[in-house]
Each structure stands twice: as C-alpha cells, then as structure tokens.
Amino acid sequence: MNVILAGYNVDREVIEELKKNSPPRHDITPETLSASYARISRDPRPVDELRAEARAEVERARRSNRNIIFKMGHHSVAEHAVFNFDIIGASRLALEEIEKFRLCSYTEKSQRYIALKEDFVVPEEVKRSGKKEIFTKTIKAQNTLYHKLYKKLCPYFFEKNKELAEDAKKHSILDGWAKEDARYIVSLATEGQLGMTINARNLEFLIRRFASKKLAELRELNSKIYSLAKEVAPSIILFTDPNDFDSKTYEELEEKARFLLESSRRSKREVRLVDFTPEADTKLIASLLHTSSSLSFEECFKKAKAIKPNQKKDILMLAFKYMEFYDAALREFEYVSLTFDLIVSASCFAQLKRHRMTTQTAQKYNPELDVTIPPSIEEVGARKEFMEMIEKTNHVFSILKESIDYGAEYVLTNAHRRRVLLSVNAREFYHISRLREDATAQWDIQALVGKMSHLVKEAMPLTFSLIGGKDVYPEIYEKIFTKPPKFFPPKFFT
C-alpha cells in the first residue's frame, strides 16, 4: 500500500508569493486534480503519474474535464477541486441564501460574540425605489437601540449571574449574552462576513442558482465569485447561465398558492410534529436486526413487531449501551424520520440552518407572525421601546412592499419570524438535541429544540430514550443503565 498526500488548501497569498519567486508556470490550478482523478477509472497507471501528466499538459487536462463533465455528464470529478472564499460586507439576508447550499463549509461572523457597529447594506432595490432615506433612518434607529439595550443588558447579566461575574475569565460569557439579546433589534441588512469552503461542483450550482435570483445583492455576489473561480479553473465550472427552472418555478408556485390558499386560517403554533415514521420504534428495531442477521428487512420487521415490549427495549438498550455523549447514534437511526412545522425568529434560524444534513425549506420573513422578544429585554423593562421600534419597522416594511417586489425584508429584524418546514432523521435529531439542548446553547434555539424533543419522545419513546442536551447526558444514561457513562461532557461554566 502507498498513500500520497496529493494536495491541500493553501492560502492564495502564499501561492502568489511562490509564483513571484519561481519561473512562469501554468499548472497552479485545481483542474489538474479533477482531470487526473477522472482518469483513474480507465487508466491503469498509478494516480501520481496521472497527476504528473495533468500538470505537464494543463490545456489537455482542461479539455478532458470539459469532455467528461459536459459530454459524458460526470459532474462528480469537479468535486475534487476545492475553493475557499472570503465574503466580506454581505448582508445577513444574503448570507442566509449562501448557506442554503448544504454540501459546503461556512464560518460566519457571529452577532452573539462580536459587538455590532453601524455597517449595513442599502440594497439597490431600495435605492431605485426612492425610499433610501426612510430605510436608512430606520436601520440607524434600530442600531441606536441595539447599543442602548446592550448597555442595559450588560449589568443585568452580571447581576443575575454573580458567581460567574466573580471570575474575570467568565466576563466574556456574560458580555456575550448581552450582545446576543440586544441583536434581536438589528436588521437583516446588517453587514456580516463569511469564510466559505466549496467544491467546484457545488460552486457551479451556486453560481447558476444565484444568476437567476431577483435580489441585486445576490447577483453582484455571484458575478464576483464567478469571475474569481473562472480565472483559476475555467474547465470545471460550465453551466452558469440563469434559467427558467431557478427563476420562475417558486415564483409561479407562489402565485398558485396565493390563489388556492387565500381564505385559509393561519395557525401560529410555534412547534408541530406534522409527520413521522409509523411504528418508528419497531422499524428501528427491525433495521438493527437486519444489520445483525442474514434475513430480509420484511422478515425482520415481522419479528420486531411480534416480540414483547421488554424484548424490544432490550434490543434498543444494546444500541445505546456503549454510547458516550460525543457519539453519533447508529446509522440505522436514519431510517426513522420526523417532519416539523416551525415558526422561528431570524436569530433562531441563523443557528437552525447550520444543521445542513436536515431538509429545510423556509417561507419569507413575515411580520404577521409577530416577533420573538428575549426574556432579558422584558426583565430590564425595555419591552415598550423594543416593540415601538418593531412597530416602526413593520410600518416601513409595508411602505417598501408597496414600492418594490423584492428586498423589503432587509429592514426586518432578527426578532422577526418565519415558518420553516424541517425534516430530519432520528440520528441527526440526536445530534441537534445534544448540541442545542445543552445548558450553553442560546436560549431561543434551546427552547425550540426542547419542545421538539418533548414531541418526539411522546411519538417514539424507545427510539429517543437517550435524547437531551450533552450536559444532562450522564444523568439520562444513569437513569436507564443504573451506572454512569464512561466519559462526561466538559463543564463549560466551571
């Protein structure tokens, strides 16, 4: 066996410095990796020889990429080329659109940990509508209130958590809580920044999708990303033109929905489990029996259905017996599915969307769904001025909606809410619960996932025997097995 490190991400500034200090060369492109890896299936030579040949003949490698991707339809070879992008000064609204592409990696500037300044995007749609002045005035008023709330909330959290306040090392935690609650009043126009890692196949998909977007900010972002990627790797990003599928499908569905649903009653229940696998506990047990035997799934399901409740529990307990707080549930848990209809704030959605292995579709932000007010805002007596700002924001939103078809939502705040339909398998929901029900999780998503967990435990009690935040995992485990787990989660607050 021979294992070779074929390549790895290197900062572009380093690459440019190396290019300056070396003879001219044309093989500094990830296309050579795509071309050489594409040939593995039909060329018997060692892959390091294929890579050497691709580097020596870059234009031939590019022709090969185009043929394989365009003529043969093998887009997967583009996944071997990886890009890193710094995205600076994009709005919170635009960053949400970027992060819809699930098979990529993102790290975003956090409004929870970094004090916000006055930076915000004024969208082209607002400028063209002649409403720039009222838009800007509203955003500035929101930002002023943010700083005012932050100053009120800091002493509140220090006073409420005196034990933590005694330790200077914990002051950043308390300060962060003040920032994260104050940010509920800032807008979706607030500038942020993002580090994105993406392979060429997904990059092509992003570029094509954004080319059809109605928001000018997304089209501008798309143009900049495409020009940078095309310069480095023109042969593996091919299908980039706007198309009717991306530009018209949802638009026409929205029109049809408006006609069909105009008189329907709107529920405001925040968490509903609207669909789940029938006989989920039995199906999970059948899946575990299937993996552990030579029987068909149909036979395993019949057996799982016939066995006694205590036998079902015994099988599930074996699946949990050696699980530690950091372990993912067994792969068989993915055969159990759950679908939730949720109403969440923009702040909550910012965290929920990070769970990219779920299926999420979201409606537009809608002032009719009310807003989420942090409990701390109520407790420092700031509810009145918070809601006055929300009412002003809603008024400006309605003015903008009369003038522009797209972009009015930039003025809405992190407190405003939207509906999200979320489908998740049981294995992934364990991960979400461990992370988001933990004591260190942000209160909004912690409350949301807590309600979701309550519903799933009612629907399939055996499957979710060990559900809960990682901080209480030892307690849950010991209750079932009458002994503690081997490893305990770290104590964040001590």
N, C-alpha and C positions, 0 to 999 in steps of 0.2 A: 504493500500500500504506500502511496505517495500523496501527501496533502500539501498543496501550494497556496499561499495567500496571494490571490490573483490581483487584488486591488482593495482600496478602501477610500472613504471620503477624506479629501484633503481641502483645507481652506483655499479658496480661489486666489487669495492674496499670495499664498505660498507658491501656488502654481505659476502665477505671473512673475514672481521673483525668480523662480527656477528657469522660466523661459528666457528672461532677460540675460541670464548668465550661461546660456547654452546655445549651441548652433541652432539655426532655424529648424523646426520640425512640425509635422502636421498630424502626429498621432496622439495629440493630447485631447482625446475625446472618449467618452464612454461608449461610443458606437462600436469601437473595436471589440469590446467585451460582448456586446449583443451579437455581432457578426460571428465571432469565433464560437460562442456558446450555441448559436443556432446550427452550426455545422457538426456539433458533437454527434447528433443522431445518425448522420450519414457518412461521416469521415472517420476512418479507423485510427487516425494519428492521435497521439496524446494531446490533450486540450492545451497544454502550454505551447506546443508547436503551432496549433491553430491560432492562438493569441499572437504569437510572434509574427506569423504570416499576415494577420489582420493589421497589426501595427505597421508592418512594412509596406502594405498596399491599402492605404486608407480609402481611396476612392473606390477600389474594388469592394472593400468591406461595406461601403455605403450603398453601392449598387445591390449587393447581396441583401442588405437589410431591407431596401425598398421592395425587392422582389419577394422576399419571404413574408413581409408584412402586407404589402398591397396585393400581390398576385396570388399568394398561397394562403393569405389570411391568418398567419401565425403571429398574432399580436403579442404573444407571451414573451417573445425574445426581447421586446422593448423593456420588459421588467428588469432586465439585468443592468440597465443604465439608470443611475440614480442621481437626483439633483437636490441641492439644498438652496432654499431661497430665504433671504431676509425680507420681510414685508413690513414696512415702516409707515406709519401715518395713515393706515386704513381705518375706516370707521368700525365700531363694534358690530354694526349691521353687516358690513361686508365680510368681516372675519367669520361671522356665523355661516355665511354662504360658502366660504372657502372650506370650513371644517365639516361640511356635509360629505366630503369625499373621504370615505371611511378607511381606505387602504393606504393611508399616508400617516405621517407622524407630525404632530404640532406641539409647540410650546408657546403659550400666549402670555403677554404682559398681563399680570393679574391686578384687577381693580381691588382685590382683597388685601394685597400686601403693599401696593405702591400708591402713595398719595397722588391724586389726580391734579392736573394743572388746568389750564383753560383751553387746551387743544381740542378742537373738534372740526369735523368735516362739514362744509357747506355744500350740499350736493348740487350738481349742475341743474337738476330739475327745479330746485327751489330758486336758483339764480334766474333761470329763464322765466319763471312764473311771476317774477316781480315781488316775491314775498321774502326776499333775503333779510330785510330789516326786522320783520316780526319774528322770523325764525331765529336769527342771531340774538335778538333781545331775549327770547325765551330760553335759549340754551345758556346764555350768560346768567340769567336769573336762577336757573337750575344749579349751575356751578357755584354761584354765590351761596345758595342754601346748602349745598354739599359741604362747603368749608365751615359754615355755621354749625351744621349738625355734627360734623367731625369734632369741633371744639367742645360741643356739649357732651358728646358720647365718650370722649376720652376719660374725663374724670368719673363719669358714670361707671364705666367698666372697671376702672382702678378701684373705686369704692366698693363695688359689688363683689369683687374678687380680691379681697385684701390679702389672702395667703399668697396668691400669685404675685401680687404687687410688691410684696416684701422681697422678692427675688428679682434683682435687676435684669437677670437673663430672660425673665418671662415678660418684661415690659413690651417687647415687640409683639408678643401674642395679644396682649390687651389692646395695644395700639392698632393691631390688625383688625380686631373685632370692631373697633370704632370705624375704621375705614370701610370695612365690608358692609356695615349697615348704612353708613352715610351714602354709599354709592347707589343706593336704591333710587335716589332722586336725579341721578345724572342720565344723560340721554344716550340713545343708540348711535348718535352722531359722534360720540366721544372717540378720539383717536386712540388706537392701540398699535401694538406691533406683535409680530409672529415669526417664529422660526419654523419653516416647513421643509420636511424631507419627503420626496415623492419620486416614484419611478416614472420612466418615460411613458409607459402605457397609461398610467393614471393622469399624468400631466397632459397628454393629448386629450383625454376625456374631459379634464377640467377646462382646457382651452376651448374645445368645441362647445361645451355647455355654456361657458361664460360669453362666448361670441354671440349667443342668442339671448342673453339677458337684457332686460329692459333698463336696469339701473346703469347710468353713465359711469359710476364709480367702478362697477364690476367690469365693464367693457374696457375702461382705461387700465385697470389692473391686468386684465387679460392681455392687452396689447403689449404691456411691458414684460410680462412673464414670457410670452411667446417670442418676442424679439431676442431675449437673452438666451432662451433654450435653443432656438433655431440657429443662432450663431455657433453654438457648440456642437449640436447634434441634429443636423437637418434631415438625416435619413430615417429617423425613427419616430418623428412627430409629423404625421402625414394628414390625418383627417381633422382639419381645424376650422372649416368654414361653418358659419351659422346654418341651421337647418330648421325646417318646419316642425320636426318632432320635438326639438327642445324649445322652440319659441312659441308654438301655438297649442300644444297638447293641453297643458294645465289651464291656459287662458280659456280655451273652449270648454273644458270641463267645468271651470268656474261659472261660465255663462249658463251652462245647462243646470248646474246645481242651484244657481240663483232662481231659475225658473221653477224647478221642481220642489225646492225646499222653502220658498218664501214665507209660507204660513206656518212652518214648523215651530214647535215650542223649544226653546233653548235651555238645556239643563246647565246648572252651574256647579254641579258636584265636582269636586276637585280630583278625586281619585276613584276610578271604577275599574274593576277587573271584568272586562266585557267578553272575554273568550279564554278558554284554557283547554288543555288536552283532557278529553273524557277518560275517566278511570286512570288518572295520571299515576297514582301510586302503583297500580297493577301493571301499567305499561312500563314504568321504570324497572320494576322487579323482573318483568319478562325480558327486558333489554339486558339486565345483568345476568340472567340465566342463559340468554342467548350467547353472550360473550364467553361464558364459562362452561359451555357444553357443545355438543355437535348437533343439537336439534334445530329445527326451523323456528322462526320467530312465532309463527302461528301456534306451534306446539307449546312453546314456552309461555305464550300468553294464556293459553287454556290452563296450563299448570298453575301459573301465577294467580289466575282467577279462582282456581279451585282450592288452593291451600288456605289454612286457617290464618286468622289475623295475627296470632303470635308468631307464626312461621314467616309471614310477610315482614313483620318487624325485625325478626332475626336476620333476614337477608339484608335489609336496609342497614341494620346496625353494623354488619360486616363491611358495608361500603363506607361507613363513617369511622370505623374503629381506629384507624391509624391516621386520620386526618388531623393536621395541625392548622392553626389559624391562617397560615400563609398558603395552604394547599388549595388548588382548584378541585372542585368536585369531579368525580369520574366522568369520562366522556359520555357515558350512557345517559347522564342527566340532560343532555342536549335533545333527547327525544321527547322531552316534556316541554310544552310551550305555553306561554302566557301572553295575553294582549291586554294592555291598559289604555283607557281613555283618560288623559290627564289635563288639568289646567295648571300651568306653571308660570311663574314670573320669569322675566328675562334673566335675572340673576340666577335663578334655579336652573333655567335651561342652559345657561353657559356651562354648568357642570354636567348636567344630564347628557348633553350632546357629546361629551367626551367618551361615553360608552359606545364606541363605534361598532362593536360586534352585535349590538341590538339593531332592530329595524325601527327607524323613527321617521315619521312624516309629521310636519307641523303646519298649522294654519298661520295666517298673518297675525301680528300683534293686534289686539282688539280692546279698545277702552271699555267696551260694553261688558267685558269680563271682570271689571273692577281692577284693583291693584293689590299687591302684597305689601303690607306695612310691617317693617321689622318691630318686634315687641319692644326693643330698646327705644325706638322713636316714641312709642306710646308712653314709656316709663319716664322719659326725660321731659314729658309734656310738650312734645313738638308735633303731635298729630295734626293740630289745626293748621300750622303753617305748611306742613308736608302736603296735606290734602288741598290746601289753597293753591299750591304750586301744581299739583296734579290736575286740578280743575282748569287752571290757565293753560296747561299743556294740552289737555283734551280739546279746549276751545281752539287753540292754534292748529292742532291736528285736523279738526273739522274744516278750518279755513283752507289749509293746504290741500285737503282731499278734494275740495271744490275746484282747485286750480290745476292739480297735477294728478295723473293716473298712477304714477309710481314715485315713491320716495317720501311720502308724508310721514311714514313710520320712523324716519330718522329723529323726529322731535320727541318721540315717546321715550319713556324712562326705563330703567332696569326694574322698576316696580310693576310696570305694565305686564299683562299676561297674554298667553296664547294657549290654544289647545294643541296637544301632542298625542298622537297615536303611537304607542310603543309596544313592539313585540319582542319578546326575549325568551330564551330557553332557560331552564332551571339552573343549569351550570353557570351561566353568565349572571343570573339573578343572585346566586350565592356571592359572586364577586362584588356585585353592586351593593348588596346588603353589608358585607364585611367592611367595605370602604365607606359607605355613606351613612350607615347607622352608628358608626364609631363615634365616641364622645368628641373627637377632634374635628368631625365633619361640620361643615357650615350648616347652620340651623335650618335653613329653608329646605335644602335637599334632604337633610336628615329627617325632617318631619314628613316629607313626601314619601321617602322610601320606607319609613316606619309604617305608614298607612298601607303601602303596597304589601309589605311583609305580613301585616295582620290579615289581609285578604287571602294571600297565597297559603298561609298556614291553615286557614279555615277550609280552603278548597282541596288541599292535598297535604294533610298533616304529616305523613311519613316522609314524603319527599323533602319537606322543609323542616325536618326535625332539628337541624343544627343552624337554622337561619338566625342572623343577628350580627351586630357590629363586632369587629375583632376585639374590642375592649372587653366585651362580655362573653367572648367565646369560651374561655376556661370554665366559667360558671355554667354555661349551657351544656358543655361537654360533660362536666362532672355530674350534672343532674341526671344525664342519661346513662353514663357508664360507671357512676359512683366512684370515680377516681379522676384526678386532674389530667389534662393532656401533658405531653412531654415538654412542649415549648409554650411559653407565654408571650403575648404581644408586648412590645416595649411600652413603658408608661410615659406618655408624651408630656404630661404636666408635672412630672417629678424629677 
